[in-house]
Each structure stands twice: as C-alpha cells, then as structure tokens.
Amino acid sequence: MSTALITGATQGLGRALAEALAARGWDLVVTARDASRLADTVAALRSNGHDVVGLVGDVADAVHRDEVTDVVTEIVGARGLDLLVHNASTLGPVPLRPLRDLAVEDLADVLSVNVLAPHALTRSLVPTLEAAHGTLLSISSDAGVEHYETWGAYGASKAALDHLTLTLAAETPTLRAYAVDPGDMRTAMHQAAFPGEDIGDRPLPEDVAVPGILALLAARPASGRYRAADLLAVATSEVAS
Ligand SMILES: NC(=O)c1ccc[n+]([C@@H]2O[C@H](COP(=O)([O-])OP(=O)(O)OC[C@H]3O[C@@H](n4cnc5c(N)ncnc54)[C@H](OP(=O)(O)O)[C@@H]3O)[C@@H](O)[C@H]2O)c1
C-alpha cells in the first residue's frame, strides 16, 4: 500500500494524476480551496475502494499546511509518506503582464503559493518521506527555464521551485526528488493564461503529463528535472523494443 499527498487535486493535472494513482491502488490525501469540488473529487476517487482524504484549504495558509502535515503523518504512521506532489499553483494576476506592470505584492503572492508553500510543506514532511524512502515531485513548467514575455512572475516561481527541489535532492540522497515540466495542457489554468483563445489543440493532462509521471514513478531514475513528454517517449520506446 502506497500513499500520496497531492496539492490542488480537484481539476486539471492534479485531478488526473489522483485518478491514475487511485486506479493503481494508492491511498490519497488531496487538497484544494473549493470545498464542493473537493467533495466531488474525493467521492469519485473513493469509488476505487481505497482510502482518500480531502482537506480544504489554500496551500499559502500556514494553518492549512499544519493540518495537512498532521493528517498525513497520522495516516501513514511509521511506514511514511511515499509521494508528495507540489501541484497547486497560481499564474498571478491575469491577464499576464510585463514585469514593469507587475506590482511587488502580486509577485509576493505568486511566490507565496508557488515557492514558499511547497518549501514549507516539504520541510514539514521530509521526515515522513524519508521514512518511506519516498518521492518529492514538484510540478514545474517550461516557463521556469525559458523567458516568455509577461510570464516573469510565474516563470521565476517555477525556476525557484525547481532549484529548491533539486537542492533538496542533493541534500537528501535517501529521497528521489523531481521537478517535472508537464508540457502545455488543456486546463483551466492554461485557458486563464490565454483568455479567449481556443486551446483545444493542447493535450489533456491524461494524454502526456500523467503517463509521463507514472513512468517516472515506476522507473525512479536519479533525482533531477524531467519533461513529461520525454519520460513518455522513453517509456513507449522501451515497451516497443
Ligand atoms: N496547464 C498547463 O498548460 C501547464 C503547463 C506547465 C505547468 N503547469 C503546472 O501544472 C500544475 C497543474 O496546473 P493545471 O493547469 O492542472 O491547473 P488547474 O487546472 O487550474 O488546477 C489547479 C488545481 O489546484 C487547485 N489550487 C489552485 N490554487 C491553489 C491553492 N492556492 N491552494 C490549494 N489548491 C489550489 C485548484 O483548485 P481550487 O481552485 O479549488 O483551489 C485545482 O484543483 C501547476 O503546477 C501548473 O503550474 C501547467
């Protein structure tokens, strides 16, 4: 029996990954801010017959994070937490804007959700992750590496998240720690970044990102930064050969 904590798991990638893990026998703790969507998600995930706990809250809220840490630690006990997924994320104010028009307070909010919250959760859960020789998975973005106009706040936050994740890997060899770029996905966040644009040509999370992450979890390569599309391509070529 394996247990995962996934932040932001009621839609998009977090939800699709939660469904894939539940179907493979994982117990789950899932979070999000909207209580009714979280209740629906938990009910659907429980139909697989495994333990699923939903915790309503904002990852930027320290009280919520303390509750998450307490519940996870209690559930997994001495066997430890197998997988922590930092998925919840914000773009910051939309429409996205050039840095010269980005208020310092808005940048602080983005860093709070995308960097400080994952760091705080990682810190509090490292002991239980180590007990299970578990995996830390931070959902990154190509915007953390490339420099796209108007994506500065989000991109800087993903670059920082990558750096924290891979530094933790260097410091904690008993764990695997991955930053994974899922690629463009047809989700609410992506639509918010491209208001009014038809994003129907982007893959759904279950098309590339989730199978890529499942391949990563199965293979457990060295800690590092990976692209879901590359992980899926390698897994597909291995099956074919
Ligand atoms: N979509 C893309 O093209 C794309 C590309 C590269 C990387 N990514 C990354 O992939 C991950 C998933 O993105 P997505 O597109 O699947 O997003 P999404 O469809 O907008 O879903 C986001 C999920 O996170 C929850 N959430 C958002 N803010 C939260 C907060 N502060 N605290 C707790 N939960 C929160 C949302 O529920 P509530 O609103 O109820 O909280 C929802 O369940 C993110 O890390 C994103 O940066 C996405």
The ligand as a Tripos MOL2 file, in Angstrom:
@<TRIPOS>MOLECULE
LIG
   48    52     1     0     0
SMALL
NO_CHARGES

@<TRIPOS>ATOM
      1 N1         -1.8350   23.8220  -17.8250 N.am      1 LIG1
      2 C1         -0.6390   23.9710  -18.3750 C.2       1 LIG1
      3 O1         -0.5040   24.1460  -19.6050 O.2       1 LIG1
      4 C2          0.5810   23.8690  -17.5160 C.ar      1 LIG1
      5 C3          1.8550   23.9340  -18.1450 C.ar      1 LIG1
      6 C4          3.0060   23.8290  -17.3680 C.ar      1 LIG1
      7 C5          2.8870   23.6330  -15.9990 C.ar      1 LIG1
      8 N2          1.6470   23.5750  -15.4100 N.ar      1 LIG1
      9 C6          1.5890   23.3220  -13.9790 C.3       1 LIG1
     10 O2          0.7840   22.1640  -13.7710 O.3       1 LIG1
     11 C7          0.1750   22.2290  -12.4680 C.3       1 LIG1
     12 C8         -1.3090   21.9960  -12.5910 C.3       1 LIG1
     13 O3         -1.8520   23.0170  -13.4100 O.3       1 LIG1
     14 P1         -3.3010   22.8560  -14.0790 P.3       1 LIG1
     15 O4         -3.2150   23.5110  -15.3870 O.co2     1 LIG1
     16 O5         -3.7540   21.4460  -13.9420 O.co2     1 LIG1
     17 O6         -4.1680   23.8090  -13.0950 O.3       1 LIG1
     18 P2         -5.7590   23.8960  -12.8940 P.3       1 LIG1
     19 O7         -6.4790   23.0960  -13.9060 O.co2     1 LIG1
     20 O8         -6.0550   25.3500  -12.7650 O.co2     1 LIG1
     21 O9         -5.9800   23.1750  -11.4750 O.3       1 LIG1
     22 C9         -5.3730   23.7040  -10.3330 C.3       1 LIG1
     23 C10        -5.7640   22.8870   -9.1160 C.3       1 LIG1
     24 O10        -5.0750   23.4150   -7.9880 O.3       1 LIG1
     25 C11        -6.0050   23.9330   -7.0230 C.3       1 LIG1
     26 N3         -5.3980   25.1490   -6.4830 N.ar      1 LIG1
     27 C12        -5.0930   26.2900   -7.1260 C.ar      1 LIG1
     28 N4         -4.5540   27.1780   -6.2840 N.ar      1 LIG1
     29 C13        -4.4930   26.5650   -5.0760 C.ar      1 LIG1
     30 C14        -4.0410   26.9700   -3.7880 C.ar      1 LIG1
     31 N5         -3.5400   28.2010   -3.5890 N.pl3     1 LIG1
     32 N6         -4.1330   26.0930   -2.7590 N.ar      1 LIG1
     33 C15        -4.6450   24.8590   -2.9530 C.ar      1 LIG1
     34 N7         -5.0980   24.4240   -4.1410 N.ar      1 LIG1
     35 C16        -5.0220   25.2770   -5.1870 C.ar      1 LIG1
     36 C17        -7.3020   24.1500   -7.8150 C.3       1 LIG1
     37 O11        -8.4740   24.0450   -7.0030 O.3       1 LIG1
     38 P3         -9.0760   25.3360   -6.2150 P.3       1 LIG1
     39 O12        -9.1540   26.4400   -7.2230 O.co2     1 LIG1
     40 O13       -10.3830   24.8760   -5.6770 O.co2     1 LIG1
     41 O14        -8.0790   25.6150   -5.1320 O.co2     1 LIG1
     42 C18        -7.2420   22.9620   -8.7840 C.3       1 LIG1
     43 O15        -7.6520   21.7850   -8.1420 O.3       1 LIG1
     44 C19         0.5560   23.6050  -11.8990 C.3       1 LIG1
     45 O16         1.6630   23.4760  -11.0490 O.3       1 LIG1
     46 C20         0.9310   24.3960  -13.1370 C.3       1 LIG1
     47 O17         1.8040   25.4510  -12.8300 O.3       1 LIG1
     48 C21         0.5050   23.6990  -16.1310 C.ar      1 LIG1
@<TRIPOS>BOND
     1     1     2 1
     2     2     3 2
     3     2     4 1
     4     4     5 ar
     5     4    48 ar
     6     5     6 ar
     7     6     7 ar
     8     7     8 ar
     9     8     9 1
    10     8    48 ar
    11     9    10 1
    12     9    46 1
    13    10    11 1
    14    11    12 1
    15    11    44 1
    16    12    13 1
    17    13    14 1
    18    14    15 2
    19    14    16 1
    20    14    17 1
    21    17    18 1
    22    18    19 2
    23    18    20 1
    24    18    21 1
    25    21    22 1
    26    22    23 1
    27    23    24 1
    28    23    42 1
    29    24    25 1
    30    25    26 1
    31    25    36 1
    32    26    27 ar
    33    26    35 ar
    34    27    28 ar
    35    28    29 ar
    36    29    30 ar
    37    29    35 ar
    38    30    31 1
    39    30    32 ar
    40    32    33 ar
    41    33    34 ar
    42    34    35 ar
    43    36    37 1
    44    36    42 1
    45    37    38 1
    46    38    39 2
    47    38    40 1
    48    38    41 1
    49    42    43 1
    50    44    45 1
    51    44    46 1
    52    46    47 1
@<TRIPOS>SUBSTRUCTURE
     1 LIG1         1 GROUP 0 **** ****
